[in-house]
């Protein structure tokens, strides 16, 4: 008789169709398309949390077939970043998503996605060198390549992403628009802990002390939102106040704080409804990002009247 944990794991793999090869995923997707199934796709790097599960649940509501990819993409990590140490929890990931009714898990190896002769890059001028791209050169080229490959393989009707990675969503929307990829991109709100900390796989790196400091990101964003609600539109003033809050966090080191146009990611001198306040902060050795969309109080009042 097999041990209970092993039986549980085997049960997961019976329920989930795990595919590791490009040829196999192509064939499976071809079959789904021939059956006129709509496909919802959630790309991930694994180490799944409630934020990922929220995307999966939305995909399950809106599609006949749900595909989740689990692939830690080496192209989006810099030389001194955490590729080797990025949390890999595939068995647990499968247990979580099996409970959400996922149909297909695509888990390719890096050699499958990037064979020796692979030499293609995707450049997103004016978007990849700002904010996170400035401190992580090459990151968004790696993101663009893997997302484009996955969209071509999975051919989803809808692909789901989280707002926490705001710059990534802007890059992907532009990629899809410029290259006429036939997919709808849906961005869902950030999922947070009770203390406001945005859920992230990298939160696992935080020590107990750092976990107490990490909510300073959301505190700073909340301050920005409150200032805008009182009529303050000067972004320099808003950024300064956000910086003061983060600076009170002993383990925090600011990478950037900015208020930007939601499409161009250019800094704006005065807040308009829909602009985005973003920041990246190192809490100890862990780099965390977060953002909120700013709405002027007048605009909010108008929406309520409508």
Steps between C-alpha positions, in 0.01 A plus 500: 500500500641838401547764773210745520704806387612309190144392426390862530772606259411227251138607523600853410682385189201289394273803527746740338634450151866597540677568171873565471571500126419762239380242250259352754355836604450595135309179435285538812414861417419402142251244633341758731462745214348236275244439775424875502612534863581846626837509675593705803873524575685593820879521455699458823847422629355269765522545878130571475308711750149640534572766238565233236199300616278805456608523136435130454152526651411782264630298206293202616183714507548636151641213292441138401866406545752646747874474441761599759868517409771453762835612368777690677620702203879545502490782244333742742760461776820704511843353578485589869130428552324210666442255211670208675326571831156591367249280690403187308207315658352301212339222704322747725407717202327203339307425817379860515393535140342155483245634748417783259403280206802572280505278191859525378832586665780588260839455668779509241872486575718796406667286230156438348416870489847621406694241297867566425424671169247744654601859417184715487433804716206739537575869554235733641635848446404766756341245736775257604756753628282676759415420863582130560664480159751767598629302797450160330640549148384229261222384733208602282661365186505165675138544608393596148671200342353241735149650497498516120616138478238385748220691329600345166500152653186520715299722262270616781186703452577683826827525695493614863753714688514676837519877547787468749738465204361815339790576268495140380131531410569819301783327314285196421202706382729697269664180374162346420374817332812570293541142378126436449487200732141377506441491876319708761720607794316529832667666798349422839546702823790429734430253779637608839563366848300653783786744566487624138810320373449393139524123463815390322700180473803699615332579833630157605848652515403745777608442858248551780639849565490586131140381473410766755679766295371396155150656531670841481460476120123493526504764774684732260253426221209558736651837587519588130135408451396702806692807379332483159162463668562828686574679173880482490613438142868598509682172449831625640327572831327162493822312426680683783232400752509140380877499538475625858280204592729243342807664656356430844527128423834387645561219252368689196706650218317687224567400141246740350176682578306655214162611370456416133267496204340153491577442130835667435647457852632857471514699822230764528535838677138507615268210578214424264234239562639162400865584559693242700718536809770232502798413713770238535667452837761257626398359834825349615618310190151455356380737230125565522275700267149639534268761352158662520290675237422856602152641441417864561215547745299697244525210255398251768195713584403511133522120470276461807240735349499292182 
